Amino acid sequence: MLEKKMKQGSGFSGEEVIAEFERLTKDAAIVQRETLRRILAENAGVEYLRDLGLAGRTDPDSFRSCVPLATHADLEPYIERIADGDSSPILTAKPATSISLSSGTTQGKRKYLLFNEELVKSTMQIYRTSYAFRNREFPVGNGKALQFIYSSRQTKTKGGLTATTATTNVYRSEEFKATMRDIQSQCCSPDEVIFGSGGADFSQSLYCHLLCGLLAAGEVQIVSATFAHSVVLAFQTFERVWEELCADIRSGEVSPARVTTPAVRNAVEALLGGPMPELADEIARKCVALSNWYGVIPALWPNARYVYGIMTGSMEHYVKKLRHYAGELPLVAAEYGASEGWIGANVEPATPPELATFTVLPDIGYFEFIPLRPLDGGGAAGGGCYAEAEPVGLTEVAVGEQYEVVMTTFAGLYRYRLGDVVEVSGFHNATPKLKFVCRRNLMLSINIDKNSEQDLQLAVDAAARAALAAEKLEVVDYTSHADTSSSTSPGHYVVFLELNAEDAAAVDGDVLQSCCDELDRAFVDAGYVGSRKTKAIGALELRVLQRGTFQKVLRHYLSLGAPVSQFKSPRCVSRSNSGVLQILAACTVKVLFSSAYD
Ligand code: AMP
């Protein structure tokens, strides 16, 4: 009903969207049953469900008893046939309109997933919902948005389907464009900047986003990107290029060294419209007055109301830096979803990102949760090792417990294990509020030790606080590797840190040694501590990287076709990822070994 009204162009009513959300979340159990019924009725005849003997039944009990839990590897052969051109109803009754590629930066391998109009609809629903709550808290009217967004390359599968990121698939849809006009502030940059220089050469788009943002300074109300990392990267770049940006504004010409694609240059110069020396002087004055770039966003964009993007999970590391650039401006964590489908919206936008939760939309898919009990051994997420129990339904989860998300979607996923660990932090009406904990399969492990992505993050944070903060040193980015390459010596953890020091090789050796020892001590899972004491795991190795290393890692992923807008720094690099390991090795300026257990 609401969707139809908005399609007819009758505008956006935040209060109506919120009322609908309240109704759905109050009736979550009934809405879930109905959602499953709709998915299964629509797809009753598909090969996958037919072969499992579901025989057209649509109730949760039959579904759970006939259909097993599945991973991406289980579904891959089916998705591959579809990508190769088999148009029979394999996973969905309606044919897939394109293929989505997951980022693969967390798991090392890009996955193919089906994309169809249902995913466009659910994207609009989740954007509308989170916008309605955000706009109630921080109303923005008709201003502009400084968005650090970049289009992704599109390829064709063997069967002729377009393959690209889920967000690009969504943006291409006409229905999406029509609806989003109501609920999205206009981007400062012309389309040429977003679409014109995608792929590995995104730096000219980034430069132009900054330039266009400065030209529209008074109108900008939102600063955003899909992931917090892109906003931080943008302002780290701004620190280096602000004088060039000012020179371009002063002369009315875009630097030919920075922006080489003629269509992009022309579009931005048209926006510039000629020399603007007063504006250039004003920007320069503001930049010079800043102390270490603290509060650069509100200083240059005085009408910005908030900074928006995914700031949870592997993005949490960037929140500190983001807060520095944002000064007093609120940081608002964006919604929780995956290329597989959406899960929850942030309906409490004023909550700091570290505490952000995601309220599951009960009609967006059918959700189950595998209860996970962290096994003994400490570690924030139980060292990534869990005892599992039978999956429970959306409304049966318990506050304070951790679960792996299982989803059944309108896009051909049935009881699909997403691989994400979440914790239930409370309920909004009858539907749970989830806190993202970590991805399950990412862990450092040599023998009986298990450390998850979150354990690593906590260790890096603890070492930075204990050893680096007093020296005004910050961790720009980090990753790790379980080194088991030597057959004679025990395996050990390697932690790679890029620091904010211009010359990392010149950083005091004692400070780095203490950081290395603190890191080793900060892995508190019993398997690790025990193995370190018995020397079954060798001394932790700290590798200090030269400035800009993670930009090289980013470029490496982009050269392999990964989209910049989806990039998440890999937090654990396996031996098979030799490209990244080579970059890390070539950029290492100092190597230290922990003496914490000597
Ligand atoms: P992709 O496979 O590239 O679509 O990335 C999806 C994955 O990104 C999810 O399964 C999560 O692990 C992570 N992710 C997405 N949204 C969030 C969020 N709001 N907070 C934390 N992690 C997220």
Residues whose N, C-alpha, C, O or C-beta is under 5 A from the ligand:
A	BS01	AMP	S102 S103 G104 I310 T312 G313 A334 E335 Y336 G337 A338 S339 D420 F436 Q566
